[in-house]
Amino acid sequence: MTLALACILILTVYVVLNRRGQMPFEKARQEVERGALVVDVRSAREYASGHIPGTLHVPLDQIQQVMPKQATDKTRVILLHCASGMRSGMARSLLKKMGYTRVFNLGSYRRAERVVMGDK
């Protein structure tokens, strides 16, 4: 019983952290249509294996060095994604600390793909 409760707790924490800072689907689609910058924070290998057309690739470990050059307007809407939503959540936290005010976690690659490509 204790193991089951621990698993439920871990799963709940994962889901909450994974969705923290996520923009609702329809709102994200509207922002993409308005020109939001969509950033893929996965590794180079992951990006090379497939990516969403029109996205900017900035691996998480390069976010602090690259984003000030690529996104000089800190009020522009930035939508981040990775494979699961965890690294994009970390990238969101870093960018918020750097002064970016409208940065959101799109979550997983599949969710970002649906948002950007227009599928539900």
Phi and psi in radians as a Rosetta constraint file:
Dihedral C 1 N 2 CA 2 C 2 CIRCULARHARMONIC -1.114 0.35
Dihedral N 2 CA 2 C 2 N 3 CIRCULARHARMONIC -0.673 0.35
Dihedral C 2 N 3 CA 3 C 3 CIRCULARHARMONIC -1.120 0.35
Dihedral N 3 CA 3 C 3 N 4 CIRCULARHARMONIC -0.724 0.35
Dihedral C 3 N 4 CA 4 C 4 CIRCULARHARMONIC -1.100 0.35
Dihedral N 4 CA 4 C 4 N 5 CIRCULARHARMONIC -0.750 0.35
Dihedral C 4 N 5 CA 5 C 5 CIRCULARHARMONIC -1.131 0.35
Dihedral N 5 CA 5 C 5 N 6 CIRCULARHARMONIC -0.703 0.35
Dihedral C 5 N 6 CA 6 C 6 CIRCULARHARMONIC -1.097 0.35
Dihedral N 6 CA 6 C 6 N 7 CIRCULARHARMONIC -0.729 0.35
Dihedral C 6 N 7 CA 7 C 7 CIRCULARHARMONIC -1.108 0.35
Dihedral N 7 CA 7 C 7 N 8 CIRCULARHARMONIC -0.741 0.35
Dihedral C 7 N 8 CA 8 C 8 CIRCULARHARMONIC -1.104 0.35
Dihedral N 8 CA 8 C 8 N 9 CIRCULARHARMONIC -0.758 0.35
Dihedral C 8 N 9 CA 9 C 9 CIRCULARHARMONIC -1.097 0.35
Dihedral N 9 CA 9 C 9 N 10 CIRCULARHARMONIC -0.789 0.35
Dihedral C 9 N 10 CA 10 C 10 CIRCULARHARMONIC -1.091 0.35
Dihedral N 10 CA 10 C 10 N 11 CIRCULARHARMONIC -0.767 0.35
Dihedral C 10 N 11 CA 11 C 11 CIRCULARHARMONIC -1.085 0.35
Dihedral N 11 CA 11 C 11 N 12 CIRCULARHARMONIC -0.751 0.35
Dihedral C 11 N 12 CA 12 C 12 CIRCULARHARMONIC -1.090 0.35
Dihedral N 12 CA 12 C 12 N 13 CIRCULARHARMONIC -0.807 0.35
Dihedral C 12 N 13 CA 13 C 13 CIRCULARHARMONIC -1.075 0.35
Dihedral N 13 CA 13 C 13 N 14 CIRCULARHARMONIC -0.740 0.35
Dihedral C 13 N 14 CA 14 C 14 CIRCULARHARMONIC -1.048 0.35
Dihedral N 14 CA 14 C 14 N 15 CIRCULARHARMONIC -0.832 0.35
Dihedral C 14 N 15 CA 15 C 15 CIRCULARHARMONIC -1.103 0.35
Dihedral N 15 CA 15 C 15 N 16 CIRCULARHARMONIC -0.776 0.35
Dihedral C 15 N 16 CA 16 C 16 CIRCULARHARMONIC -1.100 0.35
Dihedral N 16 CA 16 C 16 N 17 CIRCULARHARMONIC -0.828 0.35
Dihedral C 16 N 17 CA 17 C 17 CIRCULARHARMONIC -1.156 0.35
Dihedral N 17 CA 17 C 17 N 18 CIRCULARHARMONIC -0.635 0.35
Dihedral C 17 N 18 CA 18 C 18 CIRCULARHARMONIC -1.144 0.35
Dihedral N 18 CA 18 C 18 N 19 CIRCULARHARMONIC -0.587 0.35
Dihedral C 18 N 19 CA 19 C 19 CIRCULARHARMONIC -1.668 0.35
Dihedral N 19 CA 19 C 19 N 20 CIRCULARHARMONIC -0.119 0.35
Dihedral C 19 N 20 CA 20 C 20 CIRCULARHARMONIC -1.046 0.35
Dihedral N 20 CA 20 C 20 N 21 CIRCULARHARMONIC 2.223 0.35
Dihedral C 20 N 21 CA 21 C 21 CIRCULARHARMONIC 1.405 0.35
Dihedral N 21 CA 21 C 21 N 22 CIRCULARHARMONIC 0.118 0.35
Dihedral C 21 N 22 CA 22 C 22 CIRCULARHARMONIC -1.386 0.35
Dihedral N 22 CA 22 C 22 N 23 CIRCULARHARMONIC 2.451 0.35
Dihedral C 22 N 23 CA 23 C 23 CIRCULARHARMONIC -1.557 0.35
Dihedral N 23 CA 23 C 23 N 24 CIRCULARHARMONIC 2.444 0.35
Dihedral C 23 N 24 CA 24 C 24 CIRCULARHARMONIC -0.974 0.35
Dihedral N 24 CA 24 C 24 N 25 CIRCULARHARMONIC 2.598 0.35
Dihedral C 24 N 25 CA 25 C 25 CIRCULARHARMONIC -0.907 0.35
Dihedral N 25 CA 25 C 25 N 26 CIRCULARHARMONIC -0.954 0.35
Dihedral C 25 N 26 CA 26 C 26 CIRCULARHARMONIC -1.116 0.35
Dihedral N 26 CA 26 C 26 N 27 CIRCULARHARMONIC -0.692 0.35
Dihedral C 26 N 27 CA 27 C 27 CIRCULARHARMONIC -1.105 0.35
Dihedral N 27 CA 27 C 27 N 28 CIRCULARHARMONIC -0.726 0.35
Dihedral C 27 N 28 CA 28 C 28 CIRCULARHARMONIC -1.087 0.35
Dihedral N 28 CA 28 C 28 N 29 CIRCULARHARMONIC -0.728 0.35
Dihedral C 28 N 29 CA 29 C 29 CIRCULARHARMONIC -1.087 0.35
Dihedral N 29 CA 29 C 29 N 30 CIRCULARHARMONIC -0.726 0.35
Dihedral C 29 N 30 CA 30 C 30 CIRCULARHARMONIC -1.076 0.35
Dihedral N 30 CA 30 C 30 N 31 CIRCULARHARMONIC -0.735 0.35
Dihedral C 30 N 31 CA 31 C 31 CIRCULARHARMONIC -1.150 0.35
Dihedral N 31 CA 31 C 31 N 32 CIRCULARHARMONIC -0.650 0.35
Dihedral C 31 N 32 CA 32 C 32 CIRCULARHARMONIC -1.091 0.35
Dihedral N 32 CA 32 C 32 N 33 CIRCULARHARMONIC -0.779 0.35
Dihedral C 32 N 33 CA 33 C 33 CIRCULARHARMONIC -1.091 0.35
Dihedral N 33 CA 33 C 33 N 34 CIRCULARHARMONIC -0.524 0.35
Dihedral C 33 N 34 CA 34 C 34 CIRCULARHARMONIC -1.475 0.35
Dihedral N 34 CA 34 C 34 N 35 CIRCULARHARMONIC -0.026 0.35
Dihedral C 34 N 35 CA 35 C 35 CIRCULARHARMONIC 1.786 0.35
Dihedral N 35 CA 35 C 35 N 36 CIRCULARHARMONIC 0.365 0.35
Dihedral C 35 N 36 CA 36 C 36 CIRCULARHARMONIC -0.995 0.35
Dihedral N 36 CA 36 C 36 N 37 CIRCULARHARMONIC 2.579 0.35
Dihedral C 36 N 37 CA 37 C 37 CIRCULARHARMONIC -1.489 0.35
Dihedral N 37 CA 37 C 37 N 38 CIRCULARHARMONIC 2.096 0.35
Dihedral C 37 N 38 CA 38 C 38 CIRCULARHARMONIC -1.773 0.35
Dihedral N 38 CA 38 C 38 N 39 CIRCULARHARMONIC 2.142 0.35
Dihedral C 38 N 39 CA 39 C 39 CIRCULARHARMONIC -2.079 0.35
Dihedral N 39 CA 39 C 39 N 40 CIRCULARHARMONIC 2.224 0.35
Dihedral C 39 N 40 CA 40 C 40 CIRCULARHARMONIC -1.684 0.35
Dihedral N 40 CA 40 C 40 N 41 CIRCULARHARMONIC 2.026 0.35
Dihedral C 40 N 41 CA 41 C 41 CIRCULARHARMONIC -1.758 0.35
Dihedral N 41 CA 41 C 41 N 42 CIRCULARHARMONIC 0.275 0.35
Dihedral C 41 N 42 CA 42 C 42 CIRCULARHARMONIC -1.278 0.35
Dihedral N 42 CA 42 C 42 N 43 CIRCULARHARMONIC 2.970 0.35
Dihedral C 42 N 43 CA 43 C 43 CIRCULARHARMONIC -1.186 0.35
Dihedral N 43 CA 43 C 43 N 44 CIRCULARHARMONIC 2.879 0.35
Dihedral C 43 N 44 CA 44 C 44 CIRCULARHARMONIC -1.040 0.35
Dihedral N 44 CA 44 C 44 N 45 CIRCULARHARMONIC -0.691 0.35
Dihedral C 44 N 45 CA 45 C 45 CIRCULARHARMONIC -1.127 0.35
Dihedral N 45 CA 45 C 45 N 46 CIRCULARHARMONIC -0.777 0.35
Dihedral C 45 N 46 CA 46 C 46 CIRCULARHARMONIC -1.091 0.35
Dihedral N 46 CA 46 C 46 N 47 CIRCULARHARMONIC -0.773 0.35
Dihedral C 46 N 47 CA 47 C 47 CIRCULARHARMONIC -1.080 0.35
Dihedral N 47 CA 47 C 47 N 48 CIRCULARHARMONIC -0.743 0.35
Dihedral C 47 N 48 CA 48 C 48 CIRCULARHARMONIC -1.135 0.35
Dihedral N 48 CA 48 C 48 N 49 CIRCULARHARMONIC -0.469 0.35
Dihedral C 48 N 49 CA 49 C 49 CIRCULARHARMONIC -1.340 0.35
Dihedral N 49 CA 49 C 49 N 50 CIRCULARHARMONIC -0.184 0.35
Dihedral C 49 N 50 CA 50 C 50 CIRCULARHARMONIC 2.690 0.35
Dihedral N 50 CA 50 C 50 N 51 CIRCULARHARMONIC 2.406 0.35
Dihedral C 50 N 51 CA 51 C 51 CIRCULARHARMONIC -2.623 0.35
Dihedral N 51 CA 51 C 51 N 52 CIRCULARHARMONIC 2.892 0.35
Dihedral C 51 N 52 CA 52 C 52 CIRCULARHARMONIC -1.454 0.35
Dihedral N 52 CA 52 C 52 N 53 CIRCULARHARMONIC 2.198 0.35
Dihedral C 52 N 53 CA 53 C 53 CIRCULARHARMONIC -0.992 0.35
Dihedral N 53 CA 53 C 53 N 54 CIRCULARHARMONIC 2.432 0.35
Dihedral C 53 N 54 CA 54 C 54 CIRCULARHARMONIC 1.512 0.35
Dihedral N 54 CA 54 C 54 N 55 CIRCULARHARMONIC -0.027 0.35
Dihedral C 54 N 55 CA 55 C 55 CIRCULARHARMONIC -1.519 0.35
Dihedral N 55 CA 55 C 55 N 56 CIRCULARHARMONIC 2.684 0.35
Dihedral C 55 N 56 CA 56 C 56 CIRCULARHARMONIC -1.622 0.35
Dihedral N 56 CA 56 C 56 N 57 CIRCULARHARMONIC 2.294 0.35
Dihedral C 56 N 57 CA 57 C 57 CIRCULARHARMONIC -1.712 0.35
Dihedral N 57 CA 57 C 57 N 58 CIRCULARHARMONIC 2.018 0.35
Dihedral C 57 N 58 CA 58 C 58 CIRCULARHARMONIC -2.398 0.35
Dihedral N 58 CA 58 C 58 N 59 CIRCULARHARMONIC 1.724 0.35
Dihedral C 58 N 59 CA 59 C 59 CIRCULARHARMONIC -0.951 0.35
Dihedral N 59 CA 59 C 59 N 60 CIRCULARHARMONIC 2.557 0.35
Dihedral C 59 N 60 CA 60 C 60 CIRCULARHARMONIC -0.868 0.35
Dihedral N 60 CA 60 C 60 N 61 CIRCULARHARMONIC -0.735 0.35
Dihedral C 60 N 61 CA 61 C 61 CIRCULARHARMONIC -1.252 0.35
Dihedral N 61 CA 61 C 61 N 62 CIRCULARHARMONIC -0.067 0.35
Dihedral C 61 N 62 CA 62 C 62 CIRCULARHARMONIC -2.018 0.35
Dihedral N 62 CA 62 C 62 N 63 CIRCULARHARMONIC 0.028 0.35
Dihedral C 62 N 63 CA 63 C 63 CIRCULARHARMONIC -1.010 0.35
Dihedral N 63 CA 63 C 63 N 64 CIRCULARHARMONIC -0.731 0.35
Dihedral C 63 N 64 CA 64 C 64 CIRCULARHARMONIC -1.255 0.35
Dihedral N 64 CA 64 C 64 N 65 CIRCULARHARMONIC -0.466 0.35
Dihedral C 64 N 65 CA 65 C 65 CIRCULARHARMONIC -1.522 0.35
Dihedral N 65 CA 65 C 65 N 66 CIRCULARHARMONIC -0.657 0.35
Dihedral C 65 N 66 CA 66 C 66 CIRCULARHARMONIC -1.535 0.35
Dihedral N 66 CA 66 C 66 N 67 CIRCULARHARMONIC -0.705 0.35
Dihedral C 66 N 67 CA 67 C 67 CIRCULARHARMONIC -1.070 0.35
Dihedral N 67 CA 67 C 67 N 68 CIRCULARHARMONIC -0.669 0.35
Dihedral C 67 N 68 CA 68 C 68 CIRCULARHARMONIC -1.044 0.35
Dihedral N 68 CA 68 C 68 N 69 CIRCULARHARMONIC -0.460 0.35
Dihedral C 68 N 69 CA 69 C 69 CIRCULARHARMONIC -1.459 0.35
Dihedral N 69 CA 69 C 69 N 70 CIRCULARHARMONIC -0.608 0.35
Dihedral C 69 N 70 CA 70 C 70 CIRCULARHARMONIC -1.570 0.35
Dihedral N 70 CA 70 C 70 N 71 CIRCULARHARMONIC -0.451 0.35
Dihedral C 70 N 71 CA 71 C 71 CIRCULARHARMONIC -2.333 0.35
Dihedral N 71 CA 71 C 71 N 72 CIRCULARHARMONIC 1.425 0.35
Dihedral C 71 N 72 CA 72 C 72 CIRCULARHARMONIC -1.317 0.35
Dihedral N 72 CA 72 C 72 N 73 CIRCULARHARMONIC -0.455 0.35
Dihedral C 72 N 73 CA 73 C 73 CIRCULARHARMONIC -1.491 0.35
Dihedral N 73 CA 73 C 73 N 74 CIRCULARHARMONIC 1.845 0.35
Dihedral C 73 N 74 CA 74 C 74 CIRCULARHARMONIC -1.322 0.35
Dihedral N 74 CA 74 C 74 N 75 CIRCULARHARMONIC -0.010 0.35
Dihedral C 74 N 75 CA 75 C 75 CIRCULARHARMONIC -1.798 0.35
Dihedral N 75 CA 75 C 75 N 76 CIRCULARHARMONIC -0.058 0.35
Dihedral C 75 N 76 CA 76 C 76 CIRCULARHARMONIC -1.191 0.35
Dihedral N 76 CA 76 C 76 N 77 CIRCULARHARMONIC 2.515 0.35
Dihedral C 76 N 77 CA 77 C 77 CIRCULARHARMONIC -1.246 0.35
Dihedral N 77 CA 77 C 77 N 78 CIRCULARHARMONIC 2.203 0.35
Dihedral C 77 N 78 CA 78 C 78 CIRCULARHARMONIC -2.112 0.35
Dihedral N 78 CA 78 C 78 N 79 CIRCULARHARMONIC 2.204 0.35
Dihedral C 78 N 79 CA 79 C 79 CIRCULARHARMONIC -1.979 0.35
Dihedral N 79 CA 79 C 79 N 80 CIRCULARHARMONIC 2.078 0.35
Dihedral C 79 N 80 CA 80 C 80 CIRCULARHARMONIC -1.817 0.35
Dihedral N 80 CA 80 C 80 N 81 CIRCULARHARMONIC 2.559 0.35
Dihedral C 80 N 81 CA 81 C 81 CIRCULARHARMONIC -2.601 0.35
Dihedral N 81 CA 81 C 81 N 82 CIRCULARHARMONIC 2.808 0.35
Dihedral C 81 N 82 CA 82 C 82 CIRCULARHARMONIC -2.538 0.35
Dihedral N 82 CA 82 C 82 N 83 CIRCULARHARMONIC -2.629 0.35
Dihedral C 82 N 83 CA 83 C 83 CIRCULARHARMONIC -1.349 0.35
Dihedral N 83 CA 83 C 83 N 84 CIRCULARHARMONIC -0.730 0.35
Dihedral C 83 N 84 CA 84 C 84 CIRCULARHARMONIC -2.110 0.35
Dihedral N 84 CA 84 C 84 N 85 CIRCULARHARMONIC -0.335 0.35
Dihedral C 84 N 85 CA 85 C 85 CIRCULARHARMONIC 1.903 0.35
Dihedral N 85 CA 85 C 85 N 86 CIRCULARHARMONIC -0.194 0.35
Dihedral C 85 N 86 CA 86 C 86 CIRCULARHARMONIC -1.287 0.35
Dihedral N 86 CA 86 C 86 N 87 CIRCULARHARMONIC -0.889 0.35
Dihedral C 86 N 87 CA 87 C 87 CIRCULARHARMONIC -1.159 0.35
Dihedral N 87 CA 87 C 87 N 88 CIRCULARHARMONIC -0.634 0.35
Dihedral C 87 N 88 CA 88 C 88 CIRCULARHARMONIC -1.178 0.35
Dihedral N 88 CA 88 C 88 N 89 CIRCULARHARMONIC -0.538 0.35
Dihedral C 88 N 89 CA 89 C 89 CIRCULARHARMONIC -1.143 0.35
Dihedral N 89 CA 89 C 89 N 90 CIRCULARHARMONIC -0.697 0.35
Dihedral C 89 N 90 CA 90 C 90 CIRCULARHARMONIC -1.160 0.35
Dihedral N 90 CA 90 C 90 N 91 CIRCULARHARMONIC -0.715 0.35
Dihedral C 90 N 91 CA 91 C 91 CIRCULARHARMONIC -1.092 0.35
Dihedral N 91 CA 91 C 91 N 92 CIRCULARHARMONIC -0.686 0.35
Dihedral C 91 N 92 CA 92 C 92 CIRCULARHARMONIC -1.039 0.35
Dihedral N 92 CA 92 C 92 N 93 CIRCULARHARMONIC -0.802 0.35
Dihedral C 92 N 93 CA 93 C 93 CIRCULARHARMONIC -1.060 0.35
Dihedral N 93 CA 93 C 93 N 94 CIRCULARHARMONIC -0.765 0.35
Dihedral C 93 N 94 CA 94 C 94 CIRCULARHARMONIC -1.084 0.35
Dihedral N 94 CA 94 C 94 N 95 CIRCULARHARMONIC -0.801 0.35
Dihedral C 94 N 95 CA 95 C 95 CIRCULARHARMONIC -1.156 0.35
Dihedral N 95 CA 95 C 95 N 96 CIRCULARHARMONIC -0.643 0.35
Dihedral C 95 N 96 CA 96 C 96 CIRCULARHARMONIC -1.076 0.35
Dihedral N 96 CA 96 C 96 N 97 CIRCULARHARMONIC -0.741 0.35
Dihedral C 96 N 97 CA 97 C 97 CIRCULARHARMONIC -1.131 0.35
Dihedral N 97 CA 97 C 97 N 98 CIRCULARHARMONIC -0.464 0.35
Dihedral C 97 N 98 CA 98 C 98 CIRCULARHARMONIC -1.467 0.35
Dihedral N 98 CA 98 C 98 N 99 CIRCULARHARMONIC -0.042 0.35
Dihedral C 98 N 99 CA 99 C 99 CIRCULARHARMONIC 1.786 0.35
Dihedral N 99 CA 99 C 99 N 100 CIRCULARHARMONIC 0.047 0.35
Dihedral C 99 N 100 CA 100 C 100 CIRCULARHARMONIC -1.292 0.35
Dihedral N 100 CA 100 C 100 N 101 CIRCULARHARMONIC 2.256 0.35
Dihedral C 100 N 101 CA 101 C 101 CIRCULARHARMONIC -1.768 0.35
Dihedral N 101 CA 101 C 101 N 102 CIRCULARHARMONIC -0.333 0.35
Dihedral C 101 N 102 CA 102 C 102 CIRCULARHARMONIC -2.203 0.35
Dihedral N 102 CA 102 C 102 N 103 CIRCULARHARMONIC 1.060 0.35
Dihedral C 102 N 103 CA 103 C 103 CIRCULARHARMONIC -2.014 0.35
Dihedral N 103 CA 103 C 103 N 104 CIRCULARHARMONIC 2.317 0.35
Dihedral C 103 N 104 CA 104 C 104 CIRCULARHARMONIC -2.353 0.35
Dihedral N 104 CA 104 C 104 N 105 CIRCULARHARMONIC 2.691 0.35
Dihedral C 104 N 105 CA 105 C 105 CIRCULARHARMONIC -1.665 0.35
Dihedral N 105 CA 105 C 105 N 106 CIRCULARHARMONIC 1.988 0.35
Dihedral C 105 N 106 CA 106 C 106 CIRCULARHARMONIC -1.294 0.35
Dihedral N 106 CA 106 C 106 N 107 CIRCULARHARMONIC -0.389 0.35
Dihedral C 106 N 107 CA 107 C 107 CIRCULARHARMONIC 1.713 0.35
Dihedral N 107 CA 107 C 107 N 108 CIRCULARHARMONIC -2.348 0.35
Dihedral C 107 N 108 CA 108 C 108 CIRCULARHARMONIC -1.286 0.35
Dihedral N 108 CA 108 C 108 N 109 CIRCULARHARMONIC 2.859 0.35
Dihedral C 108 N 109 CA 109 C 109 CIRCULARHARMONIC -1.001 0.35
Dihedral N 109 CA 109 C 109 N 110 CIRCULARHARMONIC -0.805 0.35
Dihedral C 109 N 110 CA 110 C 110 CIRCULARHARMONIC -1.084 0.35
Dihedral N 110 CA 110 C 110 N 111 CIRCULARHARMONIC -0.726 0.35
Dihedral C 110 N 111 CA 111 C 111 CIRCULARHARMONIC -1.153 0.35
Dihedral N 111 CA 111 C 111 N 112 CIRCULARHARMONIC -0.757 0.35
Dihedral C 111 N 112 CA 112 C 112 CIRCULARHARMONIC -1.086 0.35
Dihedral N 112 CA 112 C 112 N 113 CIRCULARHARMONIC -0.714 0.35
Dihedral C 112 N 113 CA 113 C 113 CIRCULARHARMONIC -1.057 0.35
Dihedral N 113 CA 113 C 113 N 114 CIRCULARHARMONIC -0.755 0.35
Dihedral C 113 N 114 CA 114 C 114 CIRCULARHARMONIC -1.133 0.35
Dihedral N 114 CA 114 C 114 N 115 CIRCULARHARMONIC -0.701 0.35
Dihedral C 114 N 115 CA 115 C 115 CIRCULARHARMONIC -1.126 0.35
Dihedral N 115 CA 115 C 115 N 116 CIRCULARHARMONIC -0.883 0.35
Dihedral C 115 N 116 CA 116 C 116 CIRCULARHARMONIC -1.265 0.35
Dihedral N 116 CA 116 C 116 N 117 CIRCULARHARMONIC -0.708 0.35
Dihedral C 116 N 117 CA 117 C 117 CIRCULARHARMONIC -1.507 0.35
Dihedral N 117 CA 117 C 117 N 118 CIRCULARHARMONIC -0.159 0.35
Dihedral C 117 N 118 CA 118 C 118 CIRCULARHARMONIC 1.599 0.35
Dihedral N 118 CA 118 C 118 N 119 CIRCULARHARMONIC 0.213 0.35
Dihedral C 118 N 119 CA 119 C 119 CIRCULARHARMONIC -1.634 0.35
Dihedral N 119 CA 119 C 119 N 120 CIRCULARHARMONIC 2.650 0.35
